[in-house]
């Protein structure tokens, strides 16, 4: 469940950033995904979609690009 753990950690970060900004909704998450994590963007998106159910990120658009390390580049909020 390596993918689920990474997705969970990324979601925690996004939700924390949204809370700091008193957001009601996360509309888009921009993620840089490390090649070292051996996860496909599609698999990460799937796990994030499952984890966002019943959160302010439910239905979020997810943009992923390959990078040297995995992190959230930015989020869009309402």
Secondary structure as UniProt FT lines:
FT   HELIX           2..20
FT   TURN            21..22
FT   STRAND          26..34
FT   HELIX           35..37
FT   HELIX           41..51
FT   TURN            52..54
FT   TURN            56..59
FT   STRAND          61..67
FT   STRAND          71..77
//
